[in-house]
Amino acid sequence: MYIRKHEECEEFIARDNSVLRELLHPAKADIELRYSLAHATVPPGEETLPHALKTTEVYYIIRGEGIMYIGDEREEVGPGQAIYIPPRAKQHIHNTGKTPLVFLCIVDPAWRVEDEHVI
């Protein structure tokens, strides 16, 4: 059985400027997994840098509120929403609230630095 606690995962600033903790990644643990799972936080009033991945990504909002930008579209987002981000789509998220915007990031296949382009 493989279990990771959030607080045991190293916190770092991702290339898009979110605060990230990688919870599950097949390249960093002996697990058979196609995707990667990360926990992300964007402080109040801040936003991630526009970026695009070669792969599919899904955000699941845990708490906070913001505006999600994908290509030319924008939509208000909040807790309990899952957001599909197609491969190669320009994307970023803006925290419009007074509390941290917290969400899970699922990347399939698993995230790799060479698959991400910060714009």
N, C-alpha and C positions, 0 to 999 in steps of 0.2 A: 504494500500500500504506500502510495506517495502523497504526502500532505505538506503543503507550504503555508505558513502563517504570514499574513500581510506584513506584520512588524519585523519579521525575520528577513524579508527581501530588501536588498539594498535600494535606497532611494537615490535617484539621480535626475539631472535635467536632461530631457530628451532633445533630440535635434530640432524638434518643433517648439521647444521651450516649455513644454508641460513638465510637471514633476511626475516621474514615472517609477513604478516598481514592477519588475517582471515577475509574475507569479508562476507561470508555466512556459517553458520554452524547450523544445526537443533537443536543441544544441547545447543546453546547459544542464541537462539532467538525463539520467538513463530512463527515459520514458518514450513510449511509442505514441507520438502525437504529431499530427499534420500541421496544426495551428499553434500560435502563441497567444498567451493571455497576459495582459498587463493591467495594472491599476493606475489611472491617471488623475491628476489634480491640476486645475487651473485656478489661480488665486482670483479673488474678486476684482473685477474691472480689467483683467488681463485677457489675452487671447493667444492661441497657438500661432506659430508662423504658418503661412500657406505652404502646403506641401502636397505631394502626390506619391502614392505607392504603386508599384507594378502589380500588387496583389489586392485581393478583396479585404476590406476591413469592416468591422461592425463596432459601433459604440453602444454601450448600454449605460444610460444615465442613472446613477445611484442617488445623488442629491445635488441640489443647486439648480440654477437656471441659466440659460444662455441662448445664443443664436448659432446654429450650425450652418456653415456655408459649404456647398458642394457645387462646383462649377459655377453657373450663373444663378443657382437657386440659394435661397436662405429661408430658414424656418426656426421659430422659437422651439426650444427643447427643454424638457424637465424630467424629473424622476419617473422611472418606469417605462421610458421610451427606448426602443432599440432603433438605431440608425444604420442603414446599409450604405456603405461607401464603395462604389464600383472601382475596379482597377483603373489606374491612371487618372482618376478624377482629382482635380485641384480641390483641396479641402482645408478648412480650419474652423475652430470653434472659439466663440467669444463668451466669456463669463459676464453676464449682465447683472448678476445679483450681488448681494452684500456678503455672501458666504462662499467658501470654495465650491467650485463645480467639480464633482467627483464622478468618474465613469470608468467602465471596463472597456478595454480595447481587445478585440479578437482579430487576429490577422491570419489569413489562410491563403496560401501556405505560410508557415511561420515567418515572422519579420526577420529581414536581413538588411544590414546597412546599405548594401548595394541596390536594394529594391526601393529605396526612399530618395526622393528628390525634394529638397527644400527650395522653395521658389522665392 
